[in-house]
Amino acid sequence: MGNAHGPPFAAGSSMTLTLTGLLILLVIAGICGAIGRAIGGGTQGGFLVSIAVGFVGALLGSFAAGYFHLPELVMIAVEGRAFPVVWSIIGAALFVAVIHLISGGPSRRFRSYP
């Protein structure tokens, strides 16, 4: 049976992040995503796409670093939460490169005139 305070999995921990901390993390992820997009061949979209690519890159990069037992190179801590800057950029570049491989290349198509 559950308790009166909420589900059992949420009983011992609470994740709080202030609006300022969230905005700082979004900006860091956006910058890392933009750098990764530039290295990986670029994608269409603005800063929101860069933020998404930065967070996906942080997940992929951290997973790859853990798999190969590589150290965390540059970490930025925001309100007690660490964000892996270098692995986010590397992961974002790999993510964009894989997307280009799957989709058949960058969205910029060049025409050949006869």
C-alpha positions in Angstrom: 0.0 0.0 0.0 1.2 3.5 -0.7 1.6 6.2 1.9 -0.4 9.4 2.3 2.5 11.6 1.1 2.8 10.2 -2.4 4.1 7.2 -4.3 6.7 5.1 -2.6 9.5 5.8 -5.1 9.3 9.6 -4.3 9.2 9.3 -0.5 12.9 9.8 0.2 14.1 12.3 -2.3 13.1 15.5 -3.8 14.6 17.1 -6.9 14.5 20.9 -6.7 16.0 23.3 -9.2 15.4 27.0 -9.2 14.4 28.8 -12.3 17.8 30.5 -12.4 19.6 27.1 -12.2 17.4 25.7 -14.9 18.1 28.6 -17.2 21.8 28.3 -16.6 21.7 24.6 -17.5 19.7 25.3 -20.6 22.2 27.9 -21.8 25.1 25.6 -21.1 23.4 22.7 -23.0 22.6 25.1 -25.8 26.2 26.2 -26.2 27.5 22.7 -26.0 24.8 21.6 -28.6 25.7 24.4 -30.9 29.4 23.5 -30.9 28.5 19.8 -31.3 26.2 20.6 -34.2 29.0 22.7 -35.9 31.5 19.8 -35.5 29.0 17.1 -36.6 28.0 18.8 -39.8 25.3 21.2 -38.7 21.5 20.8 -38.6 18.7 23.1 -39.3 17.1 24.8 -36.3 17.8 27.4 -33.8 18.8 27.6 -30.1 16.1 25.2 -29.0 17.4 22.5 -31.3 20.9 23.2 -29.9 19.6 22.8 -26.3 18.0 19.4 -27.2 21.1 18.3 -29.0 23.2 19.4 -26.1 21.2 17.3 -23.6 21.2 14.3 -25.9 24.9 14.7 -26.4 25.4 14.9 -22.6 23.6 11.5 -22.3 25.4 9.9 -25.2 28.8 11.3 -24.3 28.6 10.4 -20.6 27.4 6.9 -21.5 30.4 6.5 -23.9 32.8 7.9 -21.3 31.5 5.5 -18.7 31.6 2.5 -21.1 35.3 3.2 -22.0 36.2 4.2 -18.4 37.3 7.7 -19.5 37.5 10.5 -16.9 35.2 13.5 -16.7 37.2 16.2 -18.3 35.3 19.4 -17.7 32.2 19.5 -15.4 30.1 22.6 -14.6 28.1 22.3 -11.4 24.8 24.2 -11.2 23.1 23.9 -7.9 24.8 20.6 -7.1 24.1 19.0 -10.5 27.1 18.4 -12.7 26.9 18.9 -16.4 29.7 17.2 -18.5 30.7 19.9 -21.0 33.3 18.0 -23.1 31.3 14.8 -23.2 28.2 16.8 -24.2 30.0 18.4 -27.1 31.5 15.1 -28.2 28.2 13.3 -27.8 26.3 16.0 -29.7 28.8 15.8 -32.6 28.4 12.1 -32.7 24.6 12.4 -32.5 24.4 14.9 -35.4 26.8 12.7 -37.5 24.7 9.6 -37.0 21.6 11.6 -37.9 23.3 12.7 -41.1 24.3 9.1 -41.9 20.7 7.8 -41.3 19.0 10.6 -43.2 21.4 10.6 -46.1 23.4 13.7 -45.4 23.0 17.3 -44.4 19.9 19.1 -45.4 21.8 21.4 -47.7 21.5 19.9 -51.2 23.5 21.2 -54.0 22.1 21.2 -57.5 24.1 20.2 -60.5 23.2 22.1 -63.6 23.9 20.6 -67.0 
